[in-house]
């Protein structure tokens, strides 16, 4: 009696990686409504992840990240202007609710960036190889450019 274990159980498909960056399409234009902080993050994310991000399917997630980042920056500016604490009419000093919002927004942005492969552990989990310089290739390139000693 043979027991079927399924097909490829526990195996992840290899991601499609592009090593020649000239064939990758340019990043999509930032969506309308993004503020300066969100637009800057939009450019940075597409530039940093251009080898593995898909301009069609990942654009929705990157849009959410950038809009949440805009809100996060607004909350940071509010906290910088008004402080982390406030005093109630009864004289109690309490942590401002914006501080809680800040922590929640930071966690959300970091989580979504992880989903898109922007940390080393998430790239490993998603099976995205990290480009590193090969020391042997670098040595050979340097050796070829040096004049021969006679």
N, C-alpha and C positions, 0 to 999 in steps of 0.2 A: 504494500500500500504506500503510495507516494503522497506526501503532504505538500500542497502548493504554498509557497511562501510569498507569492506576489512578484511583481516585476520591479526590480530596482528599488526595493524598499530601503529607506534610509539614505538613498543617494540623491544628491542635488544635481540638477543639470548645470553644466558649466556655463558661466555667463559669456555673452558675446563681447569680446574685448577688441578694441581697435588700437593698434600700436602706432599707425601712421595718422597723426593728428590732422593732417591736411585733408583727409577724406571725411572728417567729422563735420556735420553741418554746424553753422554758427548757432550760438545760443538764441533762443527765441527772445523777442523784445519783451521788456518788462510789461506786465499787464497794467491797464489804467487803474488809477486809484492807489497805487503804491506810493508811499512817501519816500523821501531821500534815503532813509536808513534801509527800507525794504528794497529799494532799487539797487543800492550798493550791495546788499546781501545777494540779491538775484544774480548780479554779475559775478560775484565771488563764487557762488555755488555752481553756476554753470561752467565757469572757468575751471574750478577745482575738480569737478566731476564729469568733465566732458568725455572722458574715456568710457564711462559706464552709464551715464544718464541718457535716457531716451527723450528727445525733444517733444514727443507727443504724449507718451503715457506718464512721464514723470513731471510734466509741467504743472499738473494740478496740485501735487504734493508740494512742489517748490513754491507755488503761489501761496498755499496755506502757510508755509513756513515764513515766507517774507511778510505776509500780512500780520501774522502773529508777532513777528519780530518788530514791525512798526509799532504795534500796541505795546510791546515790552519796552521799547525805547521811550514812548510817551510816559509810561509808568515810571521809568527811571528818572526822567526829567522832573516829573511831579514830586517824587520822593526827594530829589536833590533840592528842589525849591522849598518844599513844605516840611521836610524832615521825616524821619522814620516813626516818630511818636506824635501823639496829639493829647491834649488835655480835655477831659470831659467837663461839662458845667459843674459837676460835683467835685472837681479837682483831681480826678484820677488820671494818671499818665498811662496811656495804652499804646500798643503797637498799631500803627495806621493800617487800615485794611489794604491799602495799596501795596504794602510789603508782602502780604499773603498773595496778592495777585501777581506780584513780581516773581515770587518763588514758583508759583504754578505755571506762569508763562515761560520761565527759563526751562523748567522740566519738560514742558511740551515741545519747545523748539529743539532741545537736545534730543528728545525722543524721536521726533520726526527727522532730524538730520541723521540719526542713527539708522532709521529705516531706509534712508537714501544712500547709506554707505559712507558717512563722513567721520567715522572713527576707525581706528585700526582693528578693534575687535569686531565691529560690524562688517568691515570689509572682509575679514577672515570668515565670518559667519555666512556672508553672501558669496564667498569664494571669488572675491575680486583680488587679483594679484596686485602687489605693490611693486611699482617700478623702482628698482635700486640699481645703482651703478655697479657694474661688474668690475672688480679691481684688476682682473687679468686683462680685460679688454682695454681698460684705461692705461695700464702699464705698457701694453703693446703699442697703443697709439702714441704714447710719449716716446717710446723707444724708436719708432719709425721716424719721428720728427727730429731726433737728435742726430747731429753729424757723426759719421763713423770716426773712431779714434784710430790713428795709424802710428 
